[in-house]
């Protein structure tokens, strides 16, 4: 344990199935969806919600239904006692990895004993970017600010990544996600969601009220279909909708507790947070900070890539992951990087992705009977965040 007052233990990590844009989850508010998953989390481990001291909720587009501190709203909508606090955090795509960081830090320091780190983003209902306005002219005086898709193109050019490589990576992401889903690999991390009546399939012989399988992986995709897609951001560009993360809906939650709390409450931890790393990089290229964030997290943990069995790198764009593998020397270990697909195939529900990849990584470490894993994600305006977890 060393310098910490307590280990930051991961008791469990769960998520909703991910819904396509305007798909199965689009009729549910974000606070209601998050409440269902939070209830599923505590029910699975046999914990009374009153034992949770705080909910840290990552959310990027904090406006409309995701405004008014959606973390606190989710606590109340879930029916948890009013004594449970809730706050909302925006580190853009890294928001719920940041809430992991916040919650672990609170446990490490002894300030909190039981915390839920969560994230939500209902991109069908609250459009991406709707919480933003014009940026300062002084920002443009210093930096060339461009949309993230343009940054993905800049990375593809600077690292000399071809259109064919981007399409190949994207197709493999779908293949892995479909194989994982068909093999039941996501079942332990998914909390089935109760759907409103109007979302039940019309004309179904037996009406179903639950949604339990990701609807984002595209079974009909192929190399030919990906190659036929037009560039999405530049007329002569390489990046297409097929090599970009999917707009989608989803939520995820991680239960983090101290050693004293797990003993007192008779909880069986599955893992622990070891360290975190942050990086800040050029806001023009914006999406290339993952290697540096990971290097910092690994150094704090006293580990190297040789110690890491599996890696989750958010697939914001295919070029981001290819660049990451080249810069870290993991190109020859592609089988260990996003082994069950990622944002291109499963979707990237912005504020929920950090908690989602935590759940997926923890389950993958258990399947491999392995010890350490790393999860990381690039962040808009030039940042990245990474976390090292250890299976207990």
N, C-alpha and C positions, 0 to 999 in steps of 0.2 A: 504494500500500500504506500509506503514511503511518505511523501510530502502531503498526501491527501488525508483529510479527516475520515473519509470513507471512500470506497470504490463506488463508481457510478454504474450500478448493475442494470442490465437490460432484462426486465422480467418477461416481457413479450413485446412483439411488434406486429401490427396488423394493418390492413388497408381494405378499402372497398374494392370491388372489381372496377375497372376503369371503363368509363362510357365514352363512346364516340361523340364528337360534336353533334348536338341535337339528337342524341341517341337515348339510350335507356335511362340515364340519370338526369336528363335535361328537365324533367318535371319536378325535381326536388331542389329545395333551397340548400345552400352550402351549410348553414348552421344545423339544419335538420339531418343532412347526410353525415356531417361530422359527429353529431350526437349519436346516431346509430352505431357508428364505428367505435366511438368511445365506450358506449355501453357494451358492445361486443367484446372489447378489450378487457374490461373489468370482470365481465361475466366469465370469460375464459379462464382467468387466473383466480377467480373466487375472491375478488376484492370489493369491499364496500366503497362506493364512490366517495363517501365522507372522509376516507383515509387519504384521498388525493388533496394535496395542499395547493397545487396550482396547475393550470393547463396553459402551456405555451403553444400558441397556434401560428404557424407560418401561413401567410396569405399575401399575395402580391397585389391583387387588384382590390384594394380596400375601399370599395364604393358600393352604393346601393345595398343589396342583400348581404354583401360581404363587408359592409361598413359597420359602424357602431361597435367596434371591437368584437369581431366575429368569434374570437376565442372565448370571451365571456358569454356571448349569446349562445354558443354551442353548449356550454356548461348548463345554462338555464333550460335550453330546449331539451337537453338530454334528461332532464328531471333530476339532476344532481343537486345536492344540498347547496344552498346559497353561500355556505361557508367555503366552498371551493372557488378559488380565484381563477381568473382567466385573462390573458393578454394576447395581443396580436403583434407579430413580428414580420417586417418586410426586409429581407436581403435578396429580393427578387428571386431568381431561380434557386438560390440556396437557402430560402427562408426556413424550411423545416429541418435542414441540416444545422442552421443557426439555432433553432429552438432545441435541437439535440445538444448543441454546445452550451446553450444557456442552462438547460436543465441539468446536464452533467456537472457544469461548473457550480451550480447551487448545491448539488449533493456533495461534490468534492470538498466544498468549503464548509459544509456542515450547516448551511442556512435552511435547506429543505431536505426532507427525507423521502417524499413520494411525489413525483411530478409526471405529468403526461406531456410529452412533446408530440405535437401533431401538426398537420397541415391540411389545407383545403383550397381547392380552386375549381369553381364551376364556370368553365370558359364558355359554355353554351349560354349561360344566363348573364354573366358579367363579362363583357368583352374585354379582351386583353388591351391594355393601354387606355381604358376609359377613365382611369384614375389620374392620368397625367395631363399636363398642359405644355405650354411653351417652356423651353429651357432658357437659361440666362444667356444673353449675348456674350457675356464674359467667358462663358464656357467655350463658345465657338472661337473666341479670340485665341485660345490656347490649344484646343483639341479639334480634330476633325471627327465630328459625331455623325455616325451613320446607323441605319437599322441593323439589327443583328444578322439578318440574312446577307447583307453586304459584308459584314465581318467574316461570316462563314466563307464567302467567296475570297476575301483577302487571305484567309488562312490557307485555303485550297491552292491559291497561286503561290504564296510565299513558301509553302512546304512542298510545292510541286506535286500535288495530289490530283490525279486525273479524274475525269467524269466517270470513267469505267470503275475506278477504285471506289468512288463514292457509291455508285449503284451496287457494286458487289457487296460492300459493307451493309447497305440498307437491306438488300435481299436476305443476307444472312441473319440480320436482326429479326426479320419476320419469321424466318425458318426456326430460329431458336425459340422465339416466343410461342409459336404454334406447337413445337415439340414439347416445350415445358408445360404448356396448358394441357395438351393431350395426355401427358404423363402424370397429371395431377400435382405437379410441383408447386403450383400456386395455392393449392387448397388450404394449407395450414395458415397462410398469411391473409387469406381473404375472409372478410366478414360478409356473409350474404346480406343484401339490402332489400328491405321491404319496399316495394314499388306502390305508388298511388294507383288506385283502380283504373284511372284513365290511361295509364301506361301499360296495362296488361295487354298481351297480344289479342287483337281482334279476331274473333272466330275460332279461338283455340278450343279444342275439345274439352280440355281441363284447364281452367284459368289458373295461371301461375301468378304468384304475388311476390316472387323473389328474383333477384338478379345476382348471380353468383360467379359468372365467368367473364373475363375481359372480352369486350367486343371490338377492341381496336386492332389486333393482328389481322392482316389481310391475307386470307388463304388463297385469293385469286391472283396475288401478285406474281410477277415473274421477271426475269432479266429483260425480256423483250418489252414488257409494260413499263418498267422503270426507264429503259433506254428511250422510250417514246415520249416521255414527259418533257415539256418545255422548261427551260430555266425559269425559276420563280422570281429572281431578284435582279438579274442583269440580262439583257437580250442575248449576249454571247456567253453567259455564265455557265457554271458547272452544277450549281446547287439547284435542286428541284424540290417540289413538294414531297417527292418520294425519299429524298435524302435529308429531310427536315423532320423535327419532332412533330407529333400530331397534337392539334388542339383537341382538348378532351376534358372530361369531368372526373374528379376523384378526390379522395381524402385518405389519410393514413394517420396512425397514432402509435407511439412508443411509450411503454410504461418503464420509467426509470426510478430506481429506489436505492437507498443506502443499505449497507450490510445490516445495520440495526433494524431497519424497517422490514427487510426480507425475513429476518429471524423472528421478529415480533409477530408479523402477519402470516408467517408460514408460507412465504412465496418462494418459488423455485426459479432463480435467475437462469437465463439462457446464455447471457453474454455480459460484456462490460465495455464501456467506452474507455479507450486507452489514451487517445490524444486527438487533437484537432490542429489543422493548419489553415491559414488564410493567406491569400496573395492579392496584390493589387498590380494591374498591368495596364498597358496602353489602352485607353478607351476606344481607340479606332479599331484595333484588331479585337480587343474586348474579350474574346472567348478562348484565349490560349493559356490561361493561368493555372490549369489543373496540375501540370507537372510540378510547379513551384509549391502550390498548396500541399500536395502530397509529400514532397520532399521535406517540408517543415513538419508535417504531422509524423512522418516516419522518424525523423531525427529526434523529435521529442519522445517518441516511444522507444528509441534505441534499436530500431529495426531497419532492414533493407528490403528491397523488392523480393529478394530470395526468401524472405520470411512470410510473404503474402501469398495466400492460396487462391484468392478470388478478388476481383476488382469490379466495382460498379462505377462506371463513368457515364454521367447523364448524356444521352444521345440528343443533345440540343440540335446538332447537325452531324452528319457523318464525318465531315472534315474535322470536327473537334476531336472525335475519338481517334481517327487515324493519326492526327497530329500528336495527340497524347501518347499513343503507343510508340510512335517514332522517337519522341523526346525522352521517354522513360526506358526505352529498350525493350518494351513488352510486345513488339510486333510478332516475335516468334512464340509468344504465349497468348495469342488471340483467343484460344479456347478458355482462358481464365478471365478474360475481359468481357463483361456483360454476357455471361454464358446462357442467360435466359431471355435475351432480348433487352430492349430498353426503350428510350423515348420515341424512337422512330417507329417501333412496332407496338409497344404497349401504350405509348402516349406520355406526354409531359404535362401533368396538371400543376404547373408552376409551383405554387406554394406547398403542395403536397409531396413533391418528388423526393425531397431529402428523407422524409420519414418512410416513403415507399421503398426507396432503395435500401434503407436500413433493414426493413423487414425481409426483402428479397435476399440480401446478402447474408443475413443471419441464418436463414433457412439453407442457403447454398453451403455455408460453412458446415452446418450439421450434416448435410448429405455427403459431403466430402470427408467428414471426420477430420476437419482441418481446424487450425487454431486462429489464424489472423486473416482479416479482410480489410479492404480499403474502399470507401465510397467517396466520390468527389463530383463536383459539378461546377461548370463555368457560370459566370454571373454577368448580367448586363452592366454596361459602363465600365468594364474592366476589372473584374474580381474573380476569385474562385475560392471554394471552401472544400476541405477534405476532412474525413474522420477515419480513425483506425478503430476497429472493434475486435474483440477477442471472444471466441466462443468459450463458455464456461462448461 
